[in-house]
Amino acid sequence: PRPRADARADDRAGATPEEPGQPIAPVTLIQALNFPDGPDDHAAIEALRAALADPANSRVLRAAQDVVTLMAGRDIYMDDLPPHPARPDVWRRFAAGERGSAVAALGGIHQPEALQIAAAMMQEDEIFRDTAQHFLRHFDGLTARLVPHLDDLQIAVLADSRSARAFMLLGRVSGVFG
């Protein structure tokens, strides 16, 4: 079973919906980055609403929704791409600005067909390529802002989110991880 963003209780875990004007709790943002499982996933829908209220979070979430939707149109579904988990320290190094072989483990999606289709989309579809590059930039910025404030379990939950899986796949085919 996949770890859940609410696996750890903290002071703010029950603070959904978020207070207007208050910074969103990391657990809520991580839940939003995984997106709702459907119309009955009320907790995830509330987390997404709360996260979308912040402009920086809104940009990364909308970019993630765009790439996930475009890839689903080519039968690449994030739920079908279980990542090989990178250690939390690798995520922390990436968040601190390290690139290349030092963070190669972040390219944890190894499903050959998905890699091939995503690479072809990046090469052949200008709209997808622009959308993917926009997403990669925003997710990169999100990791720099968010990961330093997360414990190891929260990083593992973030890394298993649909948004992070899209980041791992697109980052791998784009050469972000060396």
GIVENTA-V913679 format. One record per residue. SS is DSSP state (alpha for helix, beta for strand, coil for the rest). OMEGA is omega in radians with two decimals (NA if undefined). BURIAL is + if it has 9 or more other C-alpha atoms within 8 Angstrom, else -. Layout:
ss=SS omega=OMEGA burial=BURIAL
ss=SS omega=OMEGA burial=BURIAL
This chain:
ss=coil omega=-3.13 burial=-
ss=coil omega=3.04 burial=-
ss=coil omega=-3.13 burial=-
ss=coil omega=-3.13 burial=-
ss=coil omega=-3.12 burial=+
ss=coil omega=-3.11 burial=-
ss=coil omega=3.13 burial=-
ss=coil omega=3.05 burial=-
ss=coil omega=2.98 burial=-
ss=coil omega=-3.05 burial=-
ss=coil omega=-2.99 burial=-
ss=coil omega=-3.04 burial=-
ss=coil omega=-3.13 burial=+
ss=coil omega=-3.03 burial=-
ss=coil omega=3.09 burial=-
ss=coil omega=-0.01 burial=+
ss=coil omega=-3.10 burial=-
ss=coil omega=3.05 burial=+
ss=coil omega=3.11 burial=-
ss=coil omega=3.11 burial=-
ss=coil omega=3.12 burial=-
ss=coil omega=3.05 burial=-
ss=coil omega=-3.13 burial=-
ss=coil omega=3.10 burial=+
ss=coil omega=3.13 burial=+
ss=alpha omega=-3.12 burial=+
ss=alpha omega=3.12 burial=+
ss=alpha omega=3.11 burial=+
ss=alpha omega=3.12 burial=+
ss=alpha omega=3.11 burial=+
ss=alpha omega=3.11 burial=+
ss=alpha omega=-3.13 burial=+
ss=alpha omega=3.07 burial=+
ss=alpha omega=-3.14 burial=+
ss=coil omega=3.13 burial=+
ss=coil omega=3.08 burial=+
ss=coil omega=3.14 burial=-
ss=coil omega=-3.07 burial=-
ss=coil omega=3.13 burial=-
ss=coil omega=3.14 burial=-
ss=coil omega=-3.01 burial=+
ss=alpha omega=-3.13 burial=-
ss=alpha omega=3.14 burial=-
ss=alpha omega=3.10 burial=+
ss=alpha omega=3.10 burial=+
ss=alpha omega=3.11 burial=+
ss=alpha omega=3.13 burial=+
ss=alpha omega=3.10 burial=+
ss=alpha omega=-3.13 burial=-
ss=alpha omega=-3.12 burial=+
ss=alpha omega=-3.14 burial=+
ss=alpha omega=3.13 burial=+
ss=coil omega=3.11 burial=-
ss=coil omega=-3.06 burial=-
ss=alpha omega=-3.13 burial=-
ss=alpha omega=3.10 burial=-
ss=alpha omega=-3.13 burial=+
ss=alpha omega=-3.13 burial=+
ss=alpha omega=-3.11 burial=+
ss=alpha omega=3.14 burial=+
ss=alpha omega=3.12 burial=+
ss=alpha omega=3.09 burial=-
ss=alpha omega=3.10 burial=+
ss=alpha omega=3.10 burial=+
ss=alpha omega=-3.13 burial=+
ss=alpha omega=-3.09 burial=+
ss=alpha omega=3.12 burial=+
ss=alpha omega=3.12 burial=+
ss=alpha omega=3.13 burial=-
ss=alpha omega=3.11 burial=+
ss=alpha omega=3.09 burial=+
ss=alpha omega=3.07 burial=+
ss=coil omega=3.08 burial=-
ss=coil omega=3.09 burial=-
ss=coil omega=2.99 burial=-
ss=coil omega=-3.11 burial=+
ss=coil omega=-3.07 burial=+
ss=alpha omega=3.13 burial=+
ss=alpha omega=3.13 burial=-
ss=alpha omega=-3.05 burial=-
ss=coil omega=3.12 burial=+
ss=coil omega=-3.10 burial=+
ss=coil omega=2.90 burial=+
ss=coil omega=-2.99 burial=-
ss=coil omega=3.00 burial=+
ss=coil omega=3.11 burial=+
ss=coil omega=3.12 burial=-
ss=alpha omega=-3.13 burial=+
ss=alpha omega=3.09 burial=-
ss=alpha omega=3.07 burial=+
ss=alpha omega=3.14 burial=+
ss=alpha omega=3.11 burial=+
ss=alpha omega=3.10 burial=+
ss=alpha omega=3.14 burial=+
ss=alpha omega=3.14 burial=+
ss=coil omega=3.05 burial=-
ss=coil omega=3.11 burial=-
ss=coil omega=3.14 burial=+
ss=coil omega=3.08 burial=+
ss=alpha omega=-3.01 burial=+
ss=alpha omega=3.13 burial=-
ss=alpha omega=-3.11 burial=+
ss=alpha omega=-3.09 burial=+
ss=alpha omega=-3.13 burial=+
ss=alpha omega=3.11 burial=+
ss=alpha omega=3.08 burial=+
ss=coil omega=-2.96 burial=+
ss=coil omega=3.06 burial=+
ss=coil omega=-3.05 burial=+
ss=coil omega=-3.11 burial=-
ss=coil omega=-3.00 burial=-
ss=alpha omega=-3.10 burial=-
ss=alpha omega=3.12 burial=-
ss=alpha omega=3.11 burial=+
ss=alpha omega=-3.13 burial=+
ss=alpha omega=-3.13 burial=-
ss=alpha omega=-3.14 burial=+
ss=alpha omega=3.12 burial=+
ss=alpha omega=3.11 burial=+
ss=alpha omega=3.11 burial=+
ss=alpha omega=3.13 burial=+
ss=alpha omega=-3.10 burial=+
ss=alpha omega=-2.93 burial=-
ss=alpha omega=-3.02 burial=-
ss=coil omega=-3.07 burial=+
ss=alpha omega=3.14 burial=-
ss=alpha omega=3.11 burial=-
ss=alpha omega=-3.13 burial=+
ss=alpha omega=3.12 burial=+
ss=alpha omega=3.13 burial=-
ss=alpha omega=-3.13 burial=+
ss=alpha omega=3.13 burial=+
ss=alpha omega=3.06 burial=-
ss=alpha omega=3.12 burial=+
ss=alpha omega=-3.12 burial=+
ss=alpha omega=3.11 burial=+
ss=alpha omega=-3.10 burial=-
ss=alpha omega=3.12 burial=+
ss=alpha omega=3.06 burial=+
ss=alpha omega=3.11 burial=+
ss=alpha omega=3.11 burial=-
ss=alpha omega=-3.13 burial=+
ss=alpha omega=3.13 burial=+
ss=alpha omega=-3.14 burial=+
ss=alpha omega=-2.93 burial=+
ss=alpha omega=-2.98 burial=+
ss=alpha omega=3.14 burial=+
ss=alpha omega=-3.10 burial=-
ss=alpha omega=-3.07 burial=-
ss=coil omega=2.99 burial=+
ss=coil omega=-3.05 burial=-
ss=alpha omega=-3.13 burial=-
ss=alpha omega=3.12 burial=-
ss=alpha omega=3.07 burial=+
ss=alpha omega=3.12 burial=+
ss=alpha omega=3.13 burial=+
ss=alpha omega=3.07 burial=+
ss=alpha omega=-3.09 burial=+
ss=alpha omega=-3.14 burial=+
ss=coil omega=-3.13 burial=+
ss=coil omega=3.12 burial=+
ss=alpha omega=3.12 burial=+
ss=alpha omega=3.14 burial=+
ss=alpha omega=3.09 burial=+
ss=alpha omega=3.08 burial=+
ss=alpha omega=3.10 burial=+
ss=alpha omega=-3.14 burial=+
ss=alpha omega=-3.13 burial=+
ss=alpha omega=-3.09 burial=+
ss=alpha omega=3.07 burial=+
ss=alpha omega=3.13 burial=+
ss=alpha omega=-3.11 burial=+
ss=alpha omega=3.12 burial=+
ss=alpha omega=3.13 burial=-
ss=coil omega=-3.12 burial=-
ss=coil omega=-3.04 burial=+
ss=coil omega=3.10 burial=+
ss=coil omega=NA burial=-
